[in-house]
């Protein structure tokens, strides 16, 4: 073996965690499981929106997004503030809702939990960190201003702050 080379050993038989999402089941769900909260269906190892009757259901549970909503445990918190916000409130809120609609087409687990007025600003909570990041990014692209992200890895969440 050449000088300076290192041998590394891989541990066999250990599966890497697929997701750090605390609301994802540890084991796969049965094909055709329906969320009793929102009606999305678990097919091909992912949650999907299905139009029309889905056939026989093999069980009903709450999907990870509905669990977050019931538990009031957001994965993303977007705080909007600044004098510009009050002048363009409806336009900005419409953009926030459009981002949720677009995001849900790809991932039905990404939803807005709540939009509320707080301290002269608006706070949007989401069931998914990626949706919160996307809302902030799209706001910044279309309206400029200042954008900041704060990740809390131990709680699996992100705080997004936009102001102008």
RODO-2510 file (C-alpha; in nm, 4 decimals, decimal comma):
residues 164
     n   res          X          Y          Z
     1     x     0,0000     0,0000     0,0000
     2     x     0,1414     0,3441    -0,0926
     3     x     0,2617     0,5673     0,1843
     4     x    -0,0060     0,8074     0,3176
     5     x    -0,2980     0,5918     0,1999
     6     x    -0,5745     0,5189     0,4418
     7     x    -0,8061     0,2277     0,4544
     8     x    -1,1613     0,3048     0,5443
     9     x    -1,4128     0,0500     0,6546
    10     x    -1,7831     0,0793     0,5906
    11     x    -2,0257    -0,0661     0,8351
    12     x    -2,2543    -0,3017     0,6474
    13     x    -2,6154    -0,3670     0,7297
    14     x    -2,6897    -0,0239     0,8737
    15     x    -2,9543     0,1762     0,6934
    16     x    -2,9123     0,5509     0,6837
    17     x    -3,2085     0,7490     0,8078
    18     x    -3,4200     0,8508     0,5088
    19     x    -3,5619     1,1598     0,6647
    20     x    -3,5086     1,3669     0,9742
    21     x    -3,8781     1,4579     0,9670
    22     x    -4,0108     1,3515     1,3092
    23     x    -4,3636     1,2959     1,1779
    24     x    -4,2650     1,0516     0,9041
    25     x    -4,3362     0,6918     1,0002
    26     x    -4,0302     0,4843     1,0822
    27     x    -4,1578     0,2032     0,8617
    28     x    -4,3363     0,2303     0,5304
    29     x    -4,7113     0,2584     0,5255
    30     x    -4,9493     0,0244     0,3484
    31     x    -5,0175     0,1102    -0,0136
    32     x    -5,3394     0,3099    -0,0409
    33     x    -5,3382     0,4477     0,3142
    34     x    -5,5560     0,7607     0,3254
    35     x    -5,5061     1,0618     0,5508
    36     x    -5,8253     1,1056     0,7486
    37     x    -5,7468     1,4757     0,7894
    38     x    -5,6968     1,5920     0,4310
    39     x    -5,7644     1,2895     0,2096
    40     x    -5,4238     1,2532     0,0446
    41     x    -5,3185     0,8968    -0,0359
    42     x    -4,9932     0,7097     0,0309
    43     x    -4,8824     0,5438    -0,2962
    44     x    -4,5422     0,4389    -0,4264
    45     x    -4,3770     0,5338    -0,0961
    46     x    -4,4998     0,8940    -0,0997
    47     x    -4,8058     1,1019    -0,0188
    48     x    -5,0024     1,2081    -0,3261
    49     x    -5,3122     1,4041    -0,4147
    50     x    -5,5492     1,1818    -0,6087
    51     x    -5,8506     1,2991    -0,8002
    52     x    -6,1592     1,0820    -0,8059
    53     x    -6,2226     0,7705    -0,5990
    54     x    -5,9025     0,6059    -0,4833
    55     x    -6,0425     0,2569    -0,4583
    56     x    -6,0156     0,0441    -0,1482
    57     x    -5,8274     0,2084     0,1354
    58     x    -5,5930    -0,0057     0,3399
    59     x    -5,6149     0,2210     0,6423
    60     x    -5,6612     0,5743     0,7660
    61     x    -5,4102     0,7781     0,9647
    62     x    -5,3032     1,1413     0,9857
    63     x    -5,0343     1,2355     0,7337
    64     x    -4,7246     1,4182     0,8663
    65     x    -4,8662     1,7587     0,7616
    66     x    -5,1967     1,7012     0,9431
    67     x    -5,0048     1,5781     1,2500
    68     x    -4,8082     1,9045     1,2526
    69     x    -5,1295     2,1073     1,2168
    70     x    -5,3065     1,9203     1,4999
    71     x    -4,9971     1,9439     1,7214
    72     x    -4,9433     2,3118     1,6338
    73     x    -4,5800     2,2269     1,5552
    74     x    -4,4666     2,4202     1,2453
    75     x    -4,1581     2,3240     1,0450
    76     x    -4,1324     2,6773     0,9097
    77     x    -4,2131     3,0231     1,0436
    78     x    -4,2062     3,3146     0,7998
    79     x    -4,2156     3,6629     0,9544
    80     x    -4,3002     3,9524     0,7230
    81     x    -4,2446     4,3080     0,8421
    82     x    -4,1705     4,6660     0,7425
    83     x    -4,3566     4,9701     0,6126
    84     x    -4,3640     4,8296     0,2576
    85     x    -4,5687     4,5341     0,3828
    86     x    -4,8623     4,7504     0,4936
    87     x    -4,8718     4,9228     0,1522
    88     x    -4,8627     4,5947    -0,0450
    89     x    -5,0316     4,3590     0,2022
    90     x    -5,2832     4,1920    -0,0329
    91     x    -5,0319     4,1508    -0,3148
    92     x    -4,7826     3,9887    -0,0773
    93     x    -5,0429     3,7592     0,0819
    94     x    -5,1602     3,6500    -0,2643
    95     x    -4,8010     3,5643    -0,3555
    96     x    -4,7632     3,3626    -0,0319
    97     x    -5,0792     3,1624    -0,1108
    98     x    -4,9683     3,1085    -0,4731
    99     x    -4,6391     2,9633    -0,3509
   100     x    -4,8274     2,7169    -0,1327
   101     x    -5,0472     2,6120    -0,4271
   102     x    -4,7460     2,5597    -0,6554
   103     x    -4,5533     2,3744    -0,3857
   104     x    -4,8453     2,1429    -0,3027
   105     x    -4,8573     2,0210    -0,6637
   106     x    -4,5127     1,8699    -0,6096
   107     x    -4,5432     1,7863    -0,2408
   108     x    -4,8867     1,7728    -0,0767
   109     x    -4,7239     1,7704     0,2681
   110     x    -4,6118     2,1336     0,2275
   111     x    -4,8942     2,3534     0,3547
   112     x    -4,9608     2,6825     0,5229
   113     x    -5,0828     2,6155     0,8751
   114     x    -5,1791     2,9696     0,9668
   115     x    -5,1437     3,3314     0,8574
   116     x    -5,1825     3,5805     1,1397
   117     x    -5,1200     3,9463     1,2145
   118     x    -4,8597     3,9958     1,4860
   119     x    -4,6773     4,3083     1,6107
   120     x    -4,7609     4,5071     1,2969
   121     x    -4,6357     4,2287     1,0711
   122     x    -4,7571     3,8967     0,9384
   123     x    -4,6495     3,5520     1,0579
   124     x    -4,6982     3,2520     0,8282
   125     x    -4,6458     2,9035     0,9708
   126     x    -4,5882     2,6045     0,7420
   127     x    -4,5840     2,2273     0,7749
   128     x    -4,2576     2,2034     0,5821
   129     x    -3,9298     2,3953     0,6055
   130     x    -3,8801     2,3978     0,2278
   131     x    -4,2114     2,5787     0,1755
   132     x    -4,1121     2,8477     0,4265
   133     x    -3,7774     2,8929     0,2486
   134     x    -3,9519     2,9119    -0,0897
   135     x    -4,1972     3,1767     0,0328
   136     x    -3,9083     3,3904     0,1588
   137     x    -3,7021     3,3409    -0,1565
   138     x    -3,9912     3,4273    -0,3892
   139     x    -4,0817     3,7346    -0,1824
   140     x    -3,7237     3,8531    -0,2028
   141     x    -3,7077     3,7919    -0,5790
   142     x    -4,0302     3,9790    -0,6519
   143     x    -4,0307     4,2510    -0,3837
   144     x    -3,6632     4,2821    -0,2807
   145     x    -3,6010     4,3843     0,0811
   146     x    -3,3994     4,1883     0,3358
   147     x    -3,4181     3,8130     0,3814
   148     x    -3,2711     3,6062     0,6654
   149     x    -3,2868     3,2335     0,7455
   150     x    -3,2333     3,0737     1,0873
   151     x    -3,2208     2,6951     1,1030
   152     x    -3,2879     2,4986     1,4180
   153     x    -3,1537     2,1537     1,3322
   154     x    -3,2470     1,9942     1,6619
   155     x    -3,6110     2,0970     1,6157
   156     x    -3,6179     2,0388     1,2365
   157     x    -3,7434     2,3857     1,1556
   158     x    -3,6498     2,7098     0,9853
   159     x    -3,7338     3,0708     1,0663
   160     x    -3,7476     3,3025     0,7670
   161     x    -3,7535     3,6775     0,8190
   162     x    -3,8379     3,9147     0,5350
   163     x    -3,8638     4,2905     0,5738
   164     x    -3,8823     4,5983     0,3574
***
